[in-house]
Amino acid sequence: MGLIRFFLAISVVISHNGIRVPGIEGALAVMAFFVISGFYMALVLNEKYQNNTMGFYVARYLRLWPSYIIVFSIVTLFVTPMETQIYENVSAAIFVWLSSISLLFTQLLWWFGLDASGHIVFMSKEMEGSGVKLLTNAAHMQHMWSVGVEICFYLVAPLFARKLKVIIPLFILSAILYVVIKYTTIYHNPFNYRSAISSFWLFLAGMLAYFGWSKFRLKLESCNLNPILLSITGLFVTILCIAISWHYFESPLVIIGSFIVFAISIIPIFEATKLCKWDKVIGELSYPIYLTHWPIVAFMITDHRGSWLWSFIMIAESIVCAAILHFCVETHIEKYRRKFANRKPYPQSASESDN
């Protein structure tokens, strides 16, 4: 699924440069990432960390944090946050920095803000347009909220990742909750967007896709699926699902249906590409692209927002920086991560599945 992950990362870069078109939408690309993450976490917890939950936690953190802290350190030197006056509130400053450095609960920086009197307030519907300054405006890498959501999922995933009978009702309940939230709150309400609560069903959809793959894996193996053909087909399905969700963005039922189709589509795609080296390398660049594009966009976005030409320039620069980060940092960290995994047979791509 490397090509799809690569495309989703590129979609985020384009969206952060102010371009919104059907099939390329940053917020929906992140939702697709959550589905893929759910699939991979079910895979590794069932086939790699069966009795090693602590190893799973450590390996996940080592996958996310070392690369991030390097980029974060560089960004703090060259990029100034939008609202540095938020640091005048000591509690807010401590929260911003602890969350930013640890990567824990970064989504909560979008949940709270400072009002005119300097007090921390929850960003409820009534706060929209009231002049409250979001805490995330004092952060250096605001887009890492999605990783905060993922970490919340990682924390609870071992509790049910091996239990299909638990995942199914959880998915139904979380999907219903998502519908209720979408119909009762506005888009930028904390519970509506940038929330583990409203995103939980996406991870669970990915987990269900894993169990679908696990059930039909032998039949899929006998089909000799072409990795290039399936990757291109999967890319088309991804674009179509995102385009439909983008067009019917106010309809949570359509969004749920679209991402269920996306989750089903990754079953044959994973089977076709799980041993494909070129697909793995492309996919492994997705996270470092997501990391490194932020400072690149921050430097260029002022004068070139909305430009396709400059979007492609930003993409190229992000890919170069991502490749450097991957081969100079992540490949070395991977050696340590493997020490925390059970030494049991699993598909070769399960090393990629710790993505």
C-alpha positions, -999 to +999 in steps of 0.1 A: +000+000+000+030+022-003+018+041-034-014+050-017+003+062+015+027+082-006-003+098-025-021+106+008+011+124+021+013+144-011-023+153-008-017+168+026+012+189+012-010+202-016-039+210+008-016+229+032-007+251+003-044+261+000-055+239-029-088+220-025-099+198-054-119+166-055-098+136-047-070+156-032-080+168+003-058+169+033-084+163+060-098+133+041-063+120+033-056+119+071-088+099+076-076+074+050-043+072+069-062+063+100-079+034+082-045+021+070-031+025+104-059+004+119-052-023+094-014-024+102-019-022+139-042-052+138-017-070+117+013-064+140-006-070+172-019-103+159+012-116+141+042-097+156+034-086+191+010-113+202+022-114+238+044-083+238+022-053+244+050-032+259+072-040+230+044-028+207+042+005+226+080+011+226+083+002+189+055+025+179+070+054+198+104+047+183+088+048+149+072+082+155+094+102+179+131+102+168+124+115+133+099+140+147+121+155+173+149+161+147+125+180+125+109+197+155+143+209+167+151+224+133+117+241+130+120+257+164+152+275+151+136+289+119+099+291+123+081+314+147+047+304+160+017+326+151+007+335+186+038+337+209+018+358+234+001+325+245+034+318+263+024+346+288+001+320+304+025+297+322+001+267+322-006+271+285+031+274+277+040+242+297+011+223+281+022+234+246+058+225+250+053+192+268+028+181+242+050+193+214+081+176+227+065+143+237+040+141+208+014+131+234-021+145+230-011+171+204-047+172+192-057+188+225-038+219+214-067+225+190-092+219+217-083+248+240-074+285+236-068+317+255-096+343+259-091+380+260-084+379+298-057+353+293-076+323+307-076+288+291-110+280+277-125+250+258-131+258+222-169+251+221-192+262+194-198+295+213-161+303+211-160+302+173-152+337+160-149+351+195-112+361+192-100+332+214-064+322+204-060+285+199-031+270+219-019+253+187-011+287+174+018+287+198+030+253+186+057+249+159+042+219+141+004+222+142-002+194+118+010+168+143-025+167+159-031+136+137-002+118+154-017+126+188-049+110+176-030+079+164-012+076+197-045+075+215-055+047+193-022+028+199-027+031+236-060+012+235-055-010+204-040-040+223-072-043+244-093-055+214-070-059+183-072-097+186-109-099+192-131-096+161-162-100+182-153-069+202-142-049+172-175-053+153-197-037+180-171-011+187-171-001+151-209+001+150-210+022+181-182+045+171-197+050+137-231+060+153-212+084+176-195+099+146-228+105+129-242+121+160-212+143+164-213+154+128-250+164+130-248+182+163-215+201+161-198+224+135-167+213+116-141+229+137-156+218+170-130+197+189-153+167+190-161+170+153-126+172+139-091+165+152-105+141+178-098+105+186-135+102+196-148+111+161-120+092+143-122+059+162-144+042+137-118+048+110-091+028+128-117+001+136-126-001+099-090-008+091-089-035+118-119-052+102-101-050+069-072-069+084-095-097+096-110-098+061-075-102+047-066-128+073-097-149+063-091-147+026-053-145+025-048-180+011-073-175-017-057-141-025-022-157-026-034-182-052-046-153-074-010-141-081-021-104-079-001-079-099+014-053-075+015-025-101-020-031-114-034-034-078-015-003-067-029+018-096-064+004-090-061+012-053-050+047-061-080+052-083-103+038-056-087+061-030-091+092-052-127+082-059-136+076-022-120+110-012-137+128-041-171+114-030-165+122+006-154+157-004-185+163-025-208+150+003-188+164+032-219+173+052-232+137+050-215+115+076-233+084+062-218+089+028-183+094+044-187+062+064-198+044+032-169+057+012-143+048+038-158+013+042-152+008+005-117+022+009-111-003+038-123-032+017-101-022-012-069-023+008-074-061+014-063-072-021-039-042-024-020-053+007-018-089-005-005-078-039+021-054-025+032-069+008+064-083-006+070-055-031+102-037-023+096-006-044+062-002-029+076-005+006+103+022+000+077+046-014+054+040+015+081+045+041+086+080+028+050+090+037+056+098+074+088+117+068+071+137+040+043+145+065+069+156+090+092+177+067+066+194+045+054+216+073+085+239+076+088+239+038+053+251+034+057+276+063+086+293+045+069+294+010+032+296+017+030+334+022+037+344-014+027+312-032-004+300-016-028+283-041-001+278-067+001+244-084+036+251-096+049+259-061+029+230-047+050+207-069+081+225-058+072+219-022+064+183-029+098+178-045+116+195-016+096+174+009+105+142-009+142+151-008+141+160+029+120+129+036+145+106+018+174+121+038+155+117+071+145+081+062+179+068+052+199+088+077+177+083+108+148+059+104+167+030+089+191+031+119+162+034+144+146+004+128+174-019+140+164-010+176+127-014+170+130-049+158+145-059+192+111-053+208+092-077+184+085-113+190+108-135+168+080-153+151+072-158+114+051-131+098+047-117+063+078-098+053+058-066+049+049-067+086+082-047+091+065-022+068+033-025+088+050-009+117+048+022+095 
